[in-house]
Amino acid sequence: MWFAFLSSGELILVFLVVLILFGSTRLPSLGDALGRGINNFRKSLTGSNNNPALPEAQNNNLPADEKAKQEKTS
């Protein structure tokens, strides 16, 4: 890995530059956005879908127009 060649002093310097550029208030949101982007990228590669169809028991409790929409999409 490329960061294995960086010493601890260089890593601290990189962290300080990032802190100065983005500020301490934006760093958590940047990390969160980066994590969501990585997760979405992995999901797109594997083709996994975390939105399974409703079980039949839950489907019976839906109004008639919602049932028709679900039947059209499946």
PyMOL commands that set and color helices and strands:
alter all, ss='L'
color gray80, all
select helices_A, chain A and resi 2-5+8-22+27-46+56-59+64-73
alter helices_A, ss='H'
color red, helices_A
deselect
rebuild
show_as cartoon
